[in-house]
Amino acid sequence: MITERERETALALLARSRQTLLDAVEGVTDAQARWRPLADRWTVLEYVEHLAVSDDALMNLVRRSLESPPQVETEDERRTREKKIRETPIPRGVNRAPDGLKPAGRFASLDEAVTHFLAARERTIEYASNTQEDLRRHFATHPVLGPLDAYQWLVGNARHVETHAGHIREIRAMDGFPAQP
């Protein structure tokens, strides 16, 4: 089971990242959301689509990890793993995502994509609010960071949104980003 402090931390991160994304897309028109800065970069709409589908996918990964046998980990082992997570840079490649999480034109507008993201994030928050599972004893492997426990995947979901909200802000600041009509 996660501690109440861990639960509060997860809920705060999930709420903060939801707002960070909303702030990043505030005032963006559909025309702006479809603007592609470079041929190999996602649009604002594509980033939000990716987040709308990946929030549920990351929660499914958390649930699947709970099907694995629990592993005992000492506090020293956890601290060492968490230090490695903090210190390992995630490579910033162009639109790295598993195929099922890549944008595929699922949403007709930015508003529709945001609505789907908000619904998915609400499901994630509901899970984090109510789970009684021992998230610290079940693991799934991250392609760069190695084994993460289910709690780390849960809070990683928040960090994932914040990272892409930053990419959206970068797009909005680029030369050539369409002006408001």
C-alpha positions, 0 to 999 in steps of 0.5 A: 500500500502507498502511504498517505503522503505518497497518495497526496504527492501523486494527487498533487502532481496529477492535478498540477500537470492537468493544469499545466497542460490546460495552461499550455493550450489556453487560447490556442485555436484549431488552426494553431493546434494543427500548425506543424513546426517541422516535418518531423515534429508533432503539432499541438493537437497531436501532443494533446491527442498523445496525452489523451490516449497515453494517460489511460495506457499508463494506468493500464500498465500500472494495473498490469504490473500489479499482476506480477508477483510482489517484490520486496525492496529495502529503503536503500534499494528504493533510494538508489533506484529513485536517485538513478531515475532522477539522474538519468536523462530521458533522450529527447528524440523526435516524437518517440512513442509506442505506435499505439500512443502516436497521434492518429487523428483520433480527435476532430479538434483541440477541444475534443482532444482536451476533453478526452485528456481531462476524462482520462486524467479524472480516471487516473485521479480517481484511481490514485485517490482510492487504490489500496494496492501495494504499488511499491512492490510491483514493477514494470520496466521502462525502456530507459530507466529500467524497473519502475514500481507502480507508484513511480509509473503513476507519478511518472504519468504526471511528469509525462504531461508536464514534459509535453506541455513544455513542448507545446509551449516551445511550439507556441514560441516558435517563429512562424506560429500562426497569430491569433485571428 
